[in-house]
Amino acid sequence: MTLHIDHDVCIMCSRCVEECPYGALTEEGERLRVNELCTLCGACVEVCPVNAIEVVEEPRDATEPADHSGVWVYGEVERGALHPVVFELLGIGADLAEARDGALEVVAAGSGLDALARELSGYPVEAVHLVEHPALVEYRDGAYAAALAHLVRRRRPEILLAGATARGRSLMPRLAVLCRTGLTADCTGLKIDPQTGHLLQTRPAFGGNVMATIVTRRHRPQMATVRARVMTPPPAGEGPPPRLHRWSVPEAAVADPTEVARRAPGQEERLNIAEADVLVAGGRGLGGPEGFDLLQELADALGGEVAASRAAVDAGWIPYSRQVGQTGRTVQPDLYVAVGISGAVQHRAGMQSSGTVVAVNSDPEAPIFQVADYGIMGDYRQVVPALISELRKGAGDE
Ligand SMILES: Cc1cc2nc3c(=O)[nH]c(=O)nc-3n(C[C@H](O)[C@H](O)[C@H](O)COP(=O)(O)OP(=O)(O)OC[C@H]3O[C@@H](n4cnc5c(N)ncnc54)[C@H](O)[C@@H]3O)c2cc1C
């Protein structure tokens, strides 16, 4: 998109120059000029009495590679604190910034984000950019994407990373469209091509059978999302908080027709499975939802959480938030117990980086045994109670 001025129609009334919140319009001789500060907010379009200005579909120079530098990580805030995936992205973000000789910075939108920079003390982050506005108190895709796009256009980062969380998956595609650039979702590897300086964005494709490396050659920023627990967070050191830059956005830029009517508490208060150290996952082999009661007992005995295969989720035995795999969550617990799960490639794509894998299955040919460190062949209705009983004995409960 770009701002088009019809100089034959323009009467040089100066209203647009006065109205522009960014000083992006200037009068030079008999002509109106638009400079790089323009954010396409549309304020000038509305005020023009002769309709000489319009925002038109056309590639903007701002999306092209020149003049972009630095790596940004989107600072997603969850329940008042940075989401753990943000810290995971700081490690890879720092590597990329070093390879490109640029700065690693965090960008966040919302309101009341004062503590955010302090949370980043001791991490290799040079600056935090905050876009705060009353319209951003409640999370809404449109307003957040517009606010971040506004900042991306002004600061021109070369790379923008975000967690492939529910919010990241919803927000980043919108932001990419507003910035007219590409986005690679669910990356498992990110590095800089030493020849071209492009970001090599690697992600599994075709159910994890192929690793595809995607390059955004002509547009900036190069945007990628990464699932939780795929990257390792850098150790937190000692140090002051990064520099804080506060940015305002014009009302017009964050105007969003969506209204938050009410907030409904989440159905479950338990830990996100992507953050659990121990997972006990059940599949179609459980035979029904009641099988998960038994798995919950085992998870409790191990201090873990219950997860599931897609077949169990599709059957309505357990909510989608518990699904592990290609179309569910990627998990990396220290211990993953797969019960009544065959181990289809799409399931393995979400759990194959787990520490120790224990499989319980009645079929000795089940593929899950190929990725298991310990395999127990048998009916889970006998195996799982025996495991619970042994664990309780070990804990002195029986
Ligand atoms: C595009 C796409 C995306 C997908 N995404 C995902 C995803 O994110 N996650 C995912 O899990 N799947 C996903 N799938 C589905 C995947 O292909 C499999 O269909 C699914 O994982 C099978 O689930 P399951 O192992 O629970 O069931 P099944 O394959 O039916 O396996 C059940 C297992 O239970 C065993 N069993 C039966 N009875 C008992 C018993 N009494 N005791 C012990 N073991 C028993 C059987 O031997 C069998 O191995 C996807 C598929 C596609 C096409």
The ligand as an SDF file (V2000), in Angstrom:
LIG
                    3D

 53 58  0  0  0  0  0  0  0  0999 V2000
   -2.7380  -33.5770    8.6260 C   0  0  0  0  0  0  0  0  0  0  0  0
   -2.8050  -34.4670    9.8430 C   0  0  0  0  0  0  0  0  0  0  0  0
   -2.4650  -33.9440   11.0690 C   0  0  0  0  0  0  0  0  0  0  0  0
   -2.5040  -34.7730   12.1880 C   0  0  0  0  0  0  0  0  0  0  0  0
   -2.1420  -34.2530   13.4200 N   0  0  0  0  0  0  0  0  0  0  0  0
   -2.0870  -35.0700   14.4800 C   0  0  0  0  0  0  0  0  0  0  0  0
   -1.6510  -34.5880   15.7420 C   0  0  0  0  0  0  0  0  0  0  0  0
   -1.3730  -33.4090   15.9270 O   0  0  0  0  0  0  0  0  0  0  0  0
   -1.5860  -35.4620   16.7570 N   0  0  0  0  0  0  0  0  0  0  0  0
   -1.9070  -36.7890   16.6360 C   0  0  0  0  0  0  0  0  0  0  0  0
   -1.8200  -37.5190   17.6460 O   0  0  0  0  0  0  0  0  0  0  0  0
   -2.3630  -37.2470   15.4560 N   0  0  0  0  0  0  0  0  0  0  0  0
   -2.4690  -36.4240   14.3970 C   0  0  0  0  0  0  0  0  0  0  0  0
   -2.9530  -36.9200   13.2230 N   0  0  0  0  0  0  0  0  0  0  0  0
   -3.5810  -38.2500   13.2200 C   0  0  0  0  0  0  0  0  0  0  0  0
   -2.5810  -39.3780   13.1440 C   0  0  0  0  0  0  0  0  0  0  0  0
   -2.3170  -39.6810   11.7980 O   0  0  0  0  0  0  0  0  0  0  0  0
   -3.1640  -40.6420   13.8040 C   0  0  0  0  0  0  0  0  0  0  0  0
   -4.3940  -40.9450   13.1970 O   0  0  0  0  0  0  0  0  0  0  0  0
   -3.4200  -40.4980   15.2940 C   0  0  0  0  0  0  0  0  0  0  0  0
   -2.2470  -40.0190   15.9340 O   0  0  0  0  0  0  0  0  0  0  0  0
   -3.7930  -41.8540   15.8720 C   0  0  0  0  0  0  0  0  0  0  0  0
   -4.0740  -41.7150   17.2190 O   0  0  0  0  0  0  0  0  0  0  0  0
   -3.8840  -42.9510   18.2020 P   0  0  0  0  0  0  0  0  0  0  0  0
   -2.4630  -43.3820   18.1880 O   0  0  0  0  0  0  0  0  0  0  0  0
   -4.4640  -42.5310   19.5090 O   0  0  0  0  0  0  0  0  0  0  0  0
   -4.8470  -44.0210   17.5900 O   0  0  0  0  0  0  0  0  0  0  0  0
   -4.5270  -45.3580   16.8150 P   0  0  0  0  0  0  0  0  0  0  0  0
   -3.6070  -45.1270   15.6900 O   0  0  0  0  0  0  0  0  0  0  0  0
   -5.8400  -45.9900   16.5320 O   0  0  0  0  0  0  0  0  0  0  0  0
   -3.7250  -46.2310   17.8790 O   0  0  0  0  0  0  0  0  0  0  0  0
   -4.3060  -46.7910   19.0260 C   0  0  0  0  0  0  0  0  0  0  0  0
   -3.2560  -47.6630   19.6620 C   0  0  0  0  0  0  0  0  0  0  0  0
   -3.7490  -48.1660   20.8860 O   0  0  0  0  0  0  0  0  0  0  0  0
   -3.3110  -49.5190   21.0250 C   0  0  0  0  0  0  0  0  0  0  0  0
   -4.2340  -50.1640   21.9280 N   0  0  0  0  0  0  0  0  0  0  0  0
   -5.5040  -50.5580   21.6900 C   0  0  0  0  0  0  0  0  0  0  0  0
   -6.0570  -51.0730   22.7910 N   0  0  0  0  0  0  0  0  0  0  0  0
   -5.1010  -51.0210   23.7580 C   0  0  0  0  0  0  0  0  0  0  0  0
   -5.0870  -51.3980   25.1260 C   0  0  0  0  0  0  0  0  0  0  0  0
   -6.1610  -51.9140   25.7460 N   0  0  0  0  0  0  0  0  0  0  0  0
   -3.9330  -51.2030   25.8300 N   0  0  0  0  0  0  0  0  0  0  0  0
   -2.8330  -50.6950   25.2320 C   0  0  0  0  0  0  0  0  0  0  0  0
   -2.8140  -50.3060   23.9350 N   0  0  0  0  0  0  0  0  0  0  0  0
   -3.9440  -50.4530   23.2140 C   0  0  0  0  0  0  0  0  0  0  0  0
   -3.3240  -50.0770   19.6230 C   0  0  0  0  0  0  0  0  0  0  0  0
   -2.4400  -51.1620   19.5180 O   0  0  0  0  0  0  0  0  0  0  0  0
   -2.8620  -48.8820   18.8200 C   0  0  0  0  0  0  0  0  0  0  0  0
   -1.4540  -48.8850   18.6480 O   0  0  0  0  0  0  0  0  0  0  0  0
   -2.9260  -36.1240   12.0860 C   0  0  0  0  0  0  0  0  0  0  0  0
   -3.2700  -36.6230   10.8300 C   0  0  0  0  0  0  0  0  0  0  0  0
   -3.2020  -35.7980    9.7340 C   0  0  0  0  0  0  0  0  0  0  0  0
   -3.5760  -36.3710    8.4020 C   0  0  0  0  0  0  0  0  0  0  0  0
  1  2  1  0
  2  3  1  0
  2 52  2  0
  3  4  2  0
  4  5  1  0
  4 50  1  0
  5  6  2  0
  6  7  1  0
  6 13  1  0
  7  8  2  0
  7  9  1  0
  9 10  1  0
 10 11  2  0
 10 12  1  0
 12 13  2  0
 13 14  1  0
 14 15  1  0
 14 50  1  0
 15 16  1  0
 16 17  1  0
 16 18  1  0
 18 19  1  0
 18 20  1  0
 20 21  1  0
 20 22  1  0
 22 23  1  0
 23 24  1  0
 24 25  2  0
 24 26  1  0
 24 27  1  0
 27 28  1  0
 28 29  2  0
 28 30  1  0
 28 31  1  0
 31 32  1  0
 32 33  1  0
 33 34  1  0
 33 48  1  0
 34 35  1  0
 35 36  1  0
 35 46  1  0
 36 37  1  0
 36 45  1  0
 37 38  2  0
 38 39  1  0
 39 40  1  0
 39 45  2  0
 40 41  1  0
 40 42  2  0
 42 43  1  0
 43 44  2  0
 44 45  1  0
 46 47  1  0
 46 48  1  0
 48 49  1  0
 50 51  2  0
 51 52  1  0
 52 53  1  0
M  END
$$$$
